[in-house]
Amino acid sequence: MERLQKVIARSGIASRRKAEELISNGNVKVNGVVVKVLGTKVGSKDVVMVNNQAITIEEFVYYVLYKPEGYVSTTSDEKDRRTVLDLVPSEKRIYPVGRLDYDTSGVILLTNDGAFTNLMTSPKHNMEKEYRVKVKGFLRKEESQLLSKGIKIDRYITKKAFIKDVEYNKNNETSLATIIITEGKYHQVKLMFEAVGHPVLKLMRTRFGIVTLDGLRKGEHRRLKPYELKQLRKDS
Ligand code: URA
């Protein structure tokens, strides 16, 4: 159920302010009855009419995509690059929840539910994000500790992080590591590793909350399952 003015605004026929005006002025009917109370809740089974024209109440949809490298996670791109929306065809006006860099692969959620997006991306909510990262050089224990405790990137100190499963490749002098963070600052993982002298060569998000890439190949997507949605909301 959603507030009437929000439903009207989301249908694209009026701004939220204009929708409120339409309601107060008696231009809106719900199931044939004029409703003037702002904040009246309606669901997908209700028939909402504005000036005697029915509007469609868009149902919320939620997807997880295994984003490949080479896609931007915006709905359009000024450089005309491919976007994640090219991989998730939908009649609904969906958009990505948060961002992954152009050259980052992995889990990205998409939805048309703004409240859900806010829950998932708000810094207050500490949603866990897990990344597998390949960096230049050998990541030492002390450096992992610095990253775990919190490190300065730009003018910001990162929150506690968790580093595990560090592996070295002696042939090309690189390291692989898993890092779990609860924030989503711009280029956060890349900036964190750069701050300890290990530029990121490859980055993949392997988990967002409880949602992993299990069962998906690069470029594939699926609907989130009801239990996943429930758990994501609970964890936020
Ligand atoms: N951190 C980054 O640096 N890039 C991403 O795409 C995600 C997290």
Residues whose N, C-alpha, C, O or C-beta is under 5 A from the ligand:
A	BS01	URA	R99 L100 D101 T104 H187 Q188 V189 K190 L191
